[in-house]
Amino acid sequence: MKRSATIPSPSDAVLVKLASIAVHAEELLAPDQPTGKVRVGLTKIKNNRRRTMEDLLLLLADPDVRTYLTEMERLGVLQPKA
């Protein structure tokens, strides 16, 4: 990773969307039965995960987020997709 360029600051809108992406990713990776939650059926878990994945994909497809991530890749801060 090269560090010659200054890392651009995201706009407030992009920053909020990136934070939302992080929250949705955490929801997808969380165990099915976190402590303190009532047990639910498998169908409900699958539906919740599907909705979370849809939300995540919409945020990742946002033009402002794409532009910012592309700029970060161009600067060498993020690794390009394989």
C-alpha positions as CSV (number, residue, x, y, z in Angstrom):
1,M,0.0,0.0,0.0
2,K,1.5,3.3,-1.0
3,R,1.2,6.3,1.3
4,S,2.3,9.1,-1.0
5,A,-1.2,10.7,-1.5
6,T,-3.4,12.3,1.2
7,I,-6.4,10.2,2.1
8,P,-9.5,12.1,1.0
9,S,-12.1,12.8,3.7
10,P,-15.5,11.4,2.8
11,S,-18.5,13.8,2.8
12,D,-20.9,13.5,5.7
13,A,-23.4,11.6,3.5
14,V,-20.8,9.1,2.4
15,L,-19.5,8.7,6.0
16,V,-23.1,7.9,7.2
17,K,-23.5,5.3,4.4
18,L,-20.1,3.7,5.3
19,A,-21.2,3.5,8.9
20,S,-24.5,1.9,7.8
21,I,-22.5,-0.6,5.8
22,A,-20.4,-1.5,8.8
23,V,-23.6,-2.0,11.0
24,H,-25.2,-4.2,8.3
25,A,-22.1,-6.3,7.9
26,E,-21.9,-6.8,11.7
27,E,-25.6,-7.9,11.7
28,L,-24.9,-10.5,8.9
29,L,-21.8,-11.8,10.8
30,A,-23.5,-11.9,14.2
31,P,-24.5,-15.3,15.6
32,D,-28.1,-16.3,15.1
33,Q,-28.8,-16.4,18.9
34,P,-27.0,-13.4,20.5
35,T,-27.3,-13.3,24.2
36,G,-30.3,-11.4,25.5
37,K,-32.5,-12.1,22.5
38,V,-35.5,-14.4,22.3
39,R,-35.1,-17.5,20.1
40,V,-36.8,-17.1,16.8
41,G,-37.6,-19.5,14.0
42,L,-35.2,-20.3,11.1
43,T,-37.5,-18.6,8.6
44,K,-37.4,-15.3,10.5
45,I,-33.6,-15.4,10.7
46,K,-33.4,-16.1,7.0
47,N,-35.8,-13.2,6.1
48,N,-33.9,-10.8,8.4
49,R,-30.6,-11.8,6.9
50,R,-32.0,-11.4,3.4
51,R,-33.3,-7.9,4.2
52,T,-30.0,-6.9,5.8
53,M,-28.1,-8.2,2.7
54,E,-30.4,-6.2,0.4
55,D,-29.8,-3.1,2.5
56,L,-26.1,-3.7,2.4
57,L,-26.0,-4.2,-1.4
58,L,-28.0,-1.0,-1.9
59,L,-25.6,1.0,0.2
60,L,-22.6,-0.5,-1.6
61,A,-24.2,0.4,-5.0
62,D,-24.7,4.1,-4.0
63,P,-22.9,6.3,-6.5
64,D,-21.4,8.5,-3.8
65,V,-20.0,5.5,-2.0
66,R,-18.7,3.9,-5.2
67,T,-17.0,7.2,-6.2
68,Y,-15.3,7.4,-2.8
69,L,-14.2,3.8,-2.8
70,T,-12.9,4.1,-6.3
71,E,-10.8,7.1,-5.3
72,M,-9.5,5.2,-2.3
73,E,-8.5,2.3,-4.6
74,R,-6.9,4.7,-7.1
75,L,-4.7,6.1,-4.3
76,G,-3.7,2.6,-3.2
77,V,-5.4,2.8,0.2
78,L,-7.8,0.0,-0.6
79,Q,-6.8,-3.1,-2.5
80,P,-8.6,-3.4,-5.8
81,K,-11.2,-6.2,-6.2
82,A,-9.8,-9.5,-7.4
